[in-house]
Amino acid sequence: RSLSMAMAISQSELGAGDKADIYPGLYIQHTLDELQTICANRPPRVLLSPGVCQDPDIASRLQHQATEVADFAMLEEFAEPYHDLLERQLRLIIKRLTGPGRD
């Protein structure tokens, strides 16, 4: 059994809207399609859009490296205080995925 995973992260200034509002979904569909294509054709890494990399709050919490994929960057590492938290969350997720009762 194996698990392959890819993720690309972007951001939108649009709100989620409400259930009756279709416009936020329409406006972001191109971005979602682009992210899906990037994920489908890249090795299992987390890629970050240029907007995410330029956000000072986000940039101060992670390290990233340029890629050949458009202007996306590859997530390298989280800042130390966040690294420990993410490691604990990863262990909990793995335990949940591989725990008893999982086939």
Backbone hydrogen bonds, N-H to C=O, Kabsch-Sander energy under -0.5 kcal/mol:
donor,donor_aa,acceptor,acceptor_aa,energy
7,M,45,R,-1.7
9,I,47,L,-3.2
21,D,18,D,-1.2
22,I,20,A,-0.7
26,L,22,I,-2.0
27,Y,23,Y,-2.8
28,I,24,P,-1.5
29,Q,25,G,-0.7
29,Q,26,L,-0.5
32,L,28,I,-2.3
33,D,29,Q,-2.7
34,E,30,H,-2.4
35,L,31,T,-2.6
36,Q,32,L,-2.4
37,T,33,D,-2.2
38,I,34,E,-2.4
39,C,35,L,-2.5
40,A,36,Q,-2.2
41,N,37,T,-1.1
41,N,38,I,-0.6
42,R,39,C,-0.8
45,R,43,P,-1.6
47,L,7,M,-2.5
47,L,45,R,-0.6
48,L,73,A,-3.5
49,S,9,I,-2.8
53,C,49,S,-2.1
54,Q,50,P,-1.9
55,D,51,G,-0.8
55,D,52,V,-0.7
59,A,55,D,-3.2
60,S,56,P,-1.5
61,R,58,I,-2.0
62,L,58,I,-0.5
62,L,59,A,-0.7
63,Q,77,E,-3.6
65,Q,74,M,-2.2
67,T,72,F,-1.2
70,A,68,E,-1.0
72,F,69,V,-2.6
73,A,48,L,-2.5
74,M,65,Q,-3.4
75,L,46,V,-3.2
76,E,63,Q,-3.0
77,E,63,Q,-1.6
79,A,61,R,-3.0
82,Y,79,A,-1.1
83,H,79,A,-1.9
84,D,80,E,-1.4
85,L,81,P,-0.9
86,L,82,Y,-2.6
87,E,83,H,-2.3
88,R,84,D,-2.1
89,Q,85,L,-2.1
90,L,86,L,-2.6
91,R,87,E,-2.2
92,L,88,R,-2.0
93,I,89,Q,-2.3
94,I,90,L,-2.8
95,K,91,R,-2.4
96,R,92,L,-2.2
97,L,93,I,-2.6
98,T,94,I,-2.3
99,G,95,K,-1.0
102,R,99,G,-1.4
